[in-house]
Amino acid sequence: MSQKLELISFKLCPFVQRAVIVLKKKNIDFDITYIDLSNPPQWFKDISPLGQVPVLKVGDEVLFESSVIQEYVDEITPPSLQPEDALLKAKNRAWISFGGDILFAIHPMVTSKDETLSNEKKAVILQKLGQLETVHSGQTYFNGETFNMIDAAYAPMLMRLSFIKQHTGIDLLENTPKLAKWSESLLALDFVQASVVPELPIMYKGMIKHMDGFLATKLLD
Ligand SMILES: N[C@@H](CCC(=O)N[C@@H](CS)C(=O)NCC(=O)O)C(=O)O
């Protein structure tokens, strides 16, 4: 690789974490720059087409969208984390996108002040997790015994669910044993653990408290 990559991040963002997991899994030396998303700097507004993280700077070029960044990083550093079979790869891409929808439901479930809305989002999450359970291999990783891109894409979501369980006692994986086992396997990986700042579990609890939504009433201690 000719130029050092720079990832623009927000510490709490699960989409950034998807990219970091691939970078770490592939032992790529990269810079990470944290911004405050509630008060983004002008230089970030200038380069980020959607005003969102992650953004990957490749020299003077800018990439956005976590799945695109994951694929780019994967392609420039063979061997690929994607399965070789074209149909399986396409199916995995579709389920990666599905995982993004689960992440988008977790945020309002955790932060909404409206109990009904929070419970509606929880129901959406549980329904989607049930669907995911039916397509999971039941082995260590999503497709089997090999860590693939889809595992990198889902680890941040599973980490958020573990924070929710840790801080509120709500176990969203209690009816999906394959996903619960998958979560244990993924969250034990060193490059997954190293993909976030060490204080993230405390930050996540702080975020629930700060947002003061319905879930804040469920916080333990
Ligand atoms: N589809 C995007 C979603 C990224 C995203 O939602 N990032 C959030 C932080 S986790 C963000 O930047 N939000 C700021 C905003 O939307 O203004 C991706 O996969 O990269």
The ligand as a Gaussian input file, in Angstrom:
#p B3LYP/6-31G(d) Opt

LIG

0 1
 N      -24.780000       4.110000       6.085000
 C      -23.722000       4.744000       6.813000
 C      -24.209000       5.102000       8.196000
 C      -23.180000       5.889000       8.988000
 C      -23.820000       6.616000      10.166000
 O      -25.036000       6.575000      10.370000
 N      -22.966000       7.288000      10.949000
 C      -23.489000       8.090000      12.036000
 C      -22.690000       7.865000      13.313000
 S      -22.777000       6.227000      13.893000
 C      -23.317000       9.562000      11.688000
 O      -22.302000       9.945000      11.168000
 N      -24.333000      10.369000      12.004000
 C      -24.284000      11.786000      11.819000
 C      -25.366000      12.278000      10.939000
 O      -26.077000      11.459000      10.323000
 O      -25.505000      13.498000      10.844000
 C      -22.502000       3.815000       6.874000
 O      -22.717000       2.578000       6.846000
 O      -21.355000       4.298000       6.917000

